[in-house]
Amino acid sequence: MLSAPVIGHDRTMSDSLRITGGKPLTGEITVRGAKNFVPKAMVAALLGDTPSTLRNVPEIRDVQVVTDLLELHGASVAYNATSGDLTVDPAGLVPAEIGDVSVHAGSSRIPILFCGPLLHRLGEAVIPDVGGCKIGERPVDFHLEILERFGAIVEVVGDGLRLTAPDGLAGIKYRLNYPSVGATEQLLLTAVKAKGITRLENAAVEPEIKDLIDTLQKMGAIISVDTDRSITIEGVTKMHGFDHTSLADRIEAASWACAALATRGDVFIHGAQQRTMGMFLNVFRKVGGEFDVVSDGIRFYHPGGDIRSIALQTDVHPGFMTDWQQPMVVALTQAKGLSIVHETVYEKRFGFTEALIQMGASIQLYRECLGDTACRFGQRNFLHSAAISGPTPLKAANIEVPDLRGGFSHLIAALVAEGASTVSGVGVIDRGYEGFRAKLTALGADFA
């Protein structure tokens, strides 16, 4: 096993790409473990008394951030980039300073999820101001309220918060107003070793959540998931390490699939899994794309003819995932007719369309809920619905990456556009897309 290297963004690489569009993407690539699961499983390793091994781990910057935070707290991490195996040994845990956590975490929100495991192991935890992509409000109120309900004491200290649990943590009953993935993860990571029984209602049930539950169960947790989005956890006093293979990243797979469709290409994605992408596959076929599912992946391709317009709205699982929306919108700029997209998860997710409009796309944003169900953003002055008329030729432009998913969507737009576009700030994409430059090369993209 190799010691943990610097994972993700290579600082020797330029933070901008010059992409000449108009060429179909063709070839084969591989996607590994899910960005929305792997870092959380790494945090879960802190709960065990013995080392844990996570397999199928991608080389992305979010993995490096968690590696740094684990090592800051005294855990040891070893990663083999070739095999994708990562081992965390939680022996020798120690508290950390807020300033050090802030330096290592940067804009990542992952430190908030360290709190439950560290309170169980050390009796204290610290978190700095938390960041993340600017796609909408992501308040930590839910996290702090949950931790306080379990018995944590929260104090403001300098530029962050210090949490303690002098009397330990005890199980609670909690209902989420909205099935938040982050809040569900927080509760799971805290409840598994809390005294007594915890019940969470209106929980998130995404595949990544289910994979986290499977991982915790391997460690000794007792967790039951009901059909009504409720989760019951019986606290245990002792947990051990796990050996678990991460599910594949369904967001990355869908992003490359949309790139194949928008460029009228043909891409085979090793590792893509039908069982986690069912709703995306339905939409992909409805808009005129085609796919073939085989044992080790999925082939996505444009079969010829027009891309078709569609009415679409995002939703929590098992609905159409919000992270699939942005790359799909780029493909819909090439669709014949009027497409309607209603975003119900993040209120500011359409900010990335400014660049598409600059490139020639016909996109109009609305405050109204242009979907069959009113959402929590209705009548709140958020531009959360889009009408996309097409097909419209896209022309090259200079683009600044706004966030992770929007940034990859801008890459797709540049690959479609006529002429050479400069996409700046692409280092953000390293947070969640392993080796995307090498994959662009493998698919025949023209960039420098």
C-alpha positions in Angstrom: 0.0 0.0 0.0 1.3 3.4 -0.9 1.2 6.4 1.4 -1.4 9.0 0.6 -0.3 11.2 -2.3 -1.8 14.6 -3.3 -5.1 13.5 -4.8 -7.0 15.4 -7.5 -5.9 18.7 -8.9 -2.4 18.8 -10.3 -1.0 22.3 -9.5 1.3 22.0 -12.5 -1.6 22.1 -14.8 -3.1 25.3 -16.1 -6.4 26.4 -14.5 -7.8 27.2 -17.9 -8.5 25.1 -21.1 -8.8 26.3 -24.7 -11.4 24.0 -26.3 -12.1 23.8 -30.0 -15.7 22.5 -30.4 -17.7 20.8 -33.0 -16.2 17.4 -32.8 -18.2 14.4 -31.5 -16.8 12.7 -28.4 -16.1 9.0 -29.1 -14.2 6.4 -27.2 -14.1 4.7 -23.7 -13.6 6.0 -20.2 -14.0 4.7 -16.7 -15.8 6.2 -13.7 -14.9 5.1 -10.1 -16.4 5.7 -6.7 -19.0 8.4 -6.1 -17.9 11.8 -4.9 -21.1 12.0 -2.8 -20.3 8.8 -1.0 -16.5 8.3 -0.7 -15.7 11.2 1.6 -18.5 10.3 3.9 -17.4 6.7 4.2 -13.9 8.0 5.0 -15.4 10.0 7.9 -17.3 6.9 9.0 -14.0 5.1 9.4 -13.4 7.3 12.5 -16.2 5.4 14.3 -14.3 2.0 14.2 -11.8 0.7 16.6 -9.9 -1.0 13.8 -8.7 0.1 10.3 -11.1 0.4 7.4 -10.5 -0.2 3.7 -12.6 1.6 1.0 -12.2 0.4 -2.6 -12.9 2.0 -6.0 -11.8 5.4 -4.6 -11.3 8.1 -7.3 -8.4 10.6 -7.4 -10.4 13.8 -6.8 -9.6 16.8 -4.6 -12.5 16.1 -2.2 -10.7 12.8 -1.2 -7.5 14.8 -0.6 -9.4 17.3 1.6 -10.8 14.5 3.8 -7.4 12.7 3.8 -5.8 15.9 5.2 -8.5 16.3 7.8 -8.2 12.7 8.9 -4.4 13.0 9.3 -4.8 16.3 11.1 -6.9 14.5 13.7 -4.2 11.8 14.1 -5.6 9.1 11.8 -3.3 7.5 9.2 -4.4 7.2 5.5 -2.9 5.1 2.8 -4.0 5.2 -0.8 -3.1 3.2 -3.9 -4.1 5.3 -6.9 -3.8 2.3 -9.3 -6.1 0.0 -7.4 -8.3 2.7 -5.9 -7.9 1.1 -2.4 -7.8 3.5 0.5 -7.2 2.5 4.1 -7.9 4.6 7.2 -6.5 3.7 10.6 -8.3 5.7 13.3 -5.9 4.8 16.1 -4.2 7.7 17.8 -7.0 10.3 17.3 -6.3 13.8 18.7 -8.3 17.1 18.7 -7.5 19.7 16.1 -7.4 23.5 16.1 -10.1 25.5 14.2 -7.4 27.3 12.2 -5.8 24.1 11.1 -9.1 22.6 10.1 -10.0 25.7 8.1 -6.7 25.6 6.2 -7.1 22.0 5.2 -10.8 22.1 4.5 -10.8 25.3 2.3 -14.4 25.8 1.0 -15.4 22.1 1.7 -18.3 21.5 3.9 -17.1 18.1 5.0 -15.8 19.2 8.5 -19.4 19.4 9.8 -19.8 15.7 9.2 -16.7 15.0 11.4 -18.6 16.2 14.5 -20.6 13.1 15.4 -17.7 10.6 15.1 -15.3 12.9 16.9 -17.7 13.6 19.7 -18.0 9.8 20.2 -14.3 9.2 20.0 -12.8 12.4 21.6 -15.7 14.1 23.3 -15.0 17.3 21.2 -14.9 18.6 17.7 -14.3 21.9 15.9 -15.6 23.3 12.7 -14.6 26.5 10.8 -16.9 28.6 8.6 -18.1 26.2 5.9 -18.4 26.8 2.2 -19.3 24.8 -0.9 -20.6 25.6 -4.4 -22.6 28.8 -4.8 -25.8 27.1 -6.1 -28.1 28.0 -3.2 -28.5 28.2 0.5 -27.0 25.3 2.4 -27.4 26.4 6.0 -25.7 24.4 8.8 -28.6 25.0 11.1 -30.0 21.5 10.5 -26.6 20.0 11.4 -26.2 22.0 14.5 -29.8 21.5 15.7 -29.4 17.7 15.2 -26.1 17.6 17.1 -27.6 19.7 19.9 -30.6 17.5 20.1 -28.2 14.5 20.6 -26.7 16.4 23.5 -23.8 18.3 22.0 -22.9 21.7 23.4 -22.0 24.3 20.7 -19.8 27.3 21.5 -18.6 30.1 19.2 -14.8 30.2 19.3 -12.9 32.6 17.1 -13.7 31.9 13.4 -15.7 28.7 14.0 -17.5 26.5 16.5 -16.4 24.1 19.2 -18.6 21.2 20.1 -18.4 19.1 23.3 -20.5 16.3 24.7 -19.6 16.0 28.5 -22.6 13.7 29.1 -22.3 11.7 25.9 -24.8 11.6 23.0 -28.3 10.1 23.3 -30.8 9.0 20.6 -33.5 11.4 19.3 -36.6 11.5 17.2 -36.3 14.0 14.4 -38.2 14.9 11.3 -36.6 16.8 8.4 -38.7 19.5 6.8 -37.0 18.6 3.5 -35.2 15.3 2.8 -31.7 16.8 3.0 -28.8 14.5 2.1 -26.3 16.3 4.3 -28.6 16.3 7.3 -29.4 12.6 6.8 -25.7 11.8 6.7 -25.1 13.9 9.9 -27.8 12.0 11.8 -26.6 8.6 10.6 -22.9 9.3 11.6 -24.0 10.6 15.0 -26.8 8.1 15.9 -25.0 4.9 15.3 -23.1 5.2 18.6 -25.6 7.3 20.6 -27.3 5.8 23.6 -30.7 4.4 22.8 -32.8 4.6 19.6 -32.9 7.3 17.0 -35.6 7.7 14.5 -35.4 10.0 11.5 -38.5 10.9 9.4 -38.5 12.3 5.9 -34.9 11.2 5.4 -33.0 11.3 2.1 -32.8 7.9 0.5 -30.4 8.5 -2.4 -28.2 5.5 -3.5 -25.2 7.2 -1.8 -27.1 7.3 1.5 -28.0 3.6 1.2 -24.3 2.8 0.5 -23.4 4.7 3.7 -25.9 2.7 5.6 -24.5 -0.5 4.2 -21.0 0.6 5.3 -22.1 1.5 8.8 -23.9 -1.8 9.1 -20.7 -3.6 8.2 -19.1 -1.7 11.1 -21.6 -3.0 13.6 -24.4 -0.5 13.3 -28.1 -1.5 13.5 -30.1 0.5 11.0 -33.5 -0.1 9.5 -34.9 1.8 6.5 -38.7 1.9 6.0 -40.6 2.6 2.8 -42.0 5.9 4.1 -38.5 7.6 4.2 -38.0 6.9 7.9 -34.8 5.4 9.3 -34.4 3.8 12.7 -31.0 3.4 14.3 -30.3 1.4 17.5 -27.1 2.8 19.1 -24.2 0.5 19.7 -21.3 0.9 22.0 -18.6 -0.5 19.8 -17.9 -0.5 16.1 -15.0 -1.9 14.0 -13.5 -1.2 10.6 -15.1 -2.1 7.3 -14.1 -3.4 3.9 -16.4 -1.8 1.3 -16.4 -1.1 -2.4 -18.0 2.3 -3.3 -20.8 2.5 -5.8 -19.9 4.2 -9.0 -20.4 8.0 -9.5 -23.7 8.3 -11.2 -23.3 12.1 -11.6 -20.0 11.8 -13.4 -21.4 9.0 -15.6 -24.5 11.2 -16.5 -22.3 14.2 -17.2 -20.2 12.3 -19.8 -23.4 10.8 -21.2 -24.8 14.3 -21.8 -21.5 15.3 -23.4 -21.9 12.4 -25.8 -25.5 13.4 -26.7 -24.8 17.1 -27.1 -21.8 16.5 -29.4 -23.6 13.7 -31.3 -20.9 11.3 -30.1 -20.6 7.7 -28.8 -19.1 7.1 -25.4 -18.7 3.8 -23.4 -18.5 4.4 -19.7 -16.9 1.6 -17.7 -18.3 1.4 -14.2 -21.6 3.2 -15.0 -24.5 1.3 -13.2 -28.0 1.1 -14.4 -29.4 0.5 -10.9 -28.5 4.0 -9.7 -29.3 5.8 -13.0 -32.8 4.7 -13.8 -34.5 8.1 -14.0 -31.6 9.6 -16.0 -31.7 6.7 -18.5 -35.4 7.3 -19.0 -34.9 11.0 -19.7 -31.9 10.3 -21.9 -33.9 8.1 -24.1 -36.9 10.5 -24.2 -34.8 13.3 -25.6 -33.4 11.1 -28.3 -30.3 9.6 -26.9 -29.7 5.8 -26.8 -27.8 3.5 -24.5 -26.7 -0.1 -24.2 -26.3 -1.6 -20.7 -23.7 -4.4 -20.4 -22.1 -6.0 -17.4 -19.2 -3.6 -16.9 -20.8 -0.3 -18.0 -23.1 1.6 -20.3 -22.6 2.8 -23.8 -24.2 6.3 -24.4 -24.6 7.5 -27.9 -26.5 9.8 -30.3 -28.3 7.5 -32.8 -29.0 10.2 -35.4 -31.9 12.4 -35.9 -33.1 15.3 -33.7 -32.6 15.7 -30.0 -36.1 16.2 -28.7 -37.4 18.8 -26.3 -38.8 17.7 -22.9 -40.6 19.0 -19.8 -38.5 18.1 -16.8 -38.2 18.8 -13.1 -35.6 17.8 -10.6 -36.4 16.1 -7.3 -34.9 14.1 -4.5 -34.4 10.4 -5.2 -36.0 8.6 -6.9 -36.6 11.7 -9.0 -34.4 13.3 -11.6 -31.3 14.3 -9.7 -30.4 18.0 -9.5 -26.8 17.3 -10.4 -28.0 15.8 -13.7 -29.9 19.0 -14.6 -27.0 21.2 -15.6 -25.3 18.9 -18.2 -28.8 18.0 -19.5 -29.6 21.6 -20.1 -26.6 22.0 -22.3 -27.9 19.0 -24.4 -31.4 20.6 -24.5 -30.0 23.7 -26.2 -29.5 21.4 -29.2 -33.0 19.9 -28.9 -35.8 20.7 -31.4 -38.6 22.7 -29.8 -39.2 24.2 -26.3 -37.9 22.4 -23.2 -39.1 23.3 -19.7 -36.8 22.6 -16.7 -38.1 23.2 -13.2 -35.4 23.1 -10.5 -36.8 22.2 -7.0 -33.6 21.3 -5.0 -31.3 24.3 -5.3 -32.8 27.7 -5.9 -29.7 29.3 -7.6 -28.7 26.4 -9.8 -29.5 28.2 -13.1 -26.7 30.7 -12.6 -24.5 28.7 -15.0 -26.9 29.5 -17.9 -25.5 33.0 -18.3 -22.5 31.6 -20.1 -24.7 29.5 -22.3 -26.8 32.5 -23.3 -23.5 34.4 -24.0 -22.7 31.5 -26.4 -26.0 31.8 -28.2 -28.4 29.6 -26.3 -32.0 30.7 -26.1 -32.8 30.3 -22.4 -35.4 32.3 -20.4 -35.5 32.0 -16.6 -38.6 32.4 -14.5 -39.6 32.8 -10.9 -42.7 30.7 -11.3 -42.8 27.0 -10.8 -43.0 25.7 -14.4 -43.7 22.1 -13.3 -46.7 20.0 -12.4 -46.1 20.5 -8.6 -45.4 23.7 -6.8 -42.1 23.6 -4.9 -40.6 25.4 -1.9 -39.1 28.1 -4.1 -42.4 29.3 -5.6 -43.3 32.9 -4.9 -39.9 33.5 -3.3 -38.3 35.5 -6.1 -35.8 32.8 -7.2 -35.2 32.2 -10.9 -35.7 28.4 -10.6 -37.4 27.5 -13.8 -36.0 27.6 -17.4 -37.5 27.6 -20.9 -35.0 26.5 -23.5 -35.7 26.9 -27.2 -33.7 25.1 -29.7 -31.8 24.0 -31.5 -29.4 26.9 -31.3 -25.8 26.9 -32.6 -23.4 27.7 -29.8 -20.4 30.0 -30.5 -17.1 30.0 -28.8 -16.7 32.3 -25.8 -14.5 33.0 -22.8 -16.1 31.3 -19.8 -15.4 31.4 -16.1 -16.4 28.2 -14.2 -19.0 29.0 -11.5 -19.1 25.7 -9.6 -18.4 22.0 -9.9 -21.4 20.8 -11.9 -21.9 24.1 -13.8 -18.2 24.0 -14.6 -18.4 20.6 -16.3 -21.5 21.7 -18.1 -19.5 24.7 -19.5 -17.0 22.2 -20.8 -19.8 20.4 -22.6 -20.9 23.7 -24.1 -17.4 24.5 -25.3 -17.2 21.0 -26.9 -20.4 21.7 -28.8 -19.6 25.3 -29.8 -18.2 26.5 -33.1 -14.7 27.9 -32.7 -12.2 27.9 -29.7 -13.5 28.7 -26.2 -11.4 29.5 -23.2 -12.8 27.9 -20.0 -11.1 29.4 -16.9 -11.2 28.1 -13.3 -11.3 24.4 -14.3 -9.5 23.4 -11.2 -12.9 23.4 -9.5 -13.9 20.4 -11.7 -11.1 18.4 -10.1 -13.2 18.3 -6.9 -15.5 15.7 -8.4 -14.3 14.5 -11.9 -11.3 12.2 -11.7 -8.8 12.9 -14.5 -11.2 14.8 -16.6 -8.4 16.1 -18.9 -7.2 12.6 -19.6 -10.7 11.5 -20.3 -11.3 14.4 -22.7 -8.1 13.2 -24.5 -9.3 9.6 -24.6 -12.6 10.8 -26.2 -10.8 12.8 -28.9 -11.6 16.3 -27.7 -9.6 19.1 -29.2 -8.2 21.2 -26.3 -5.0 22.6 -24.9 
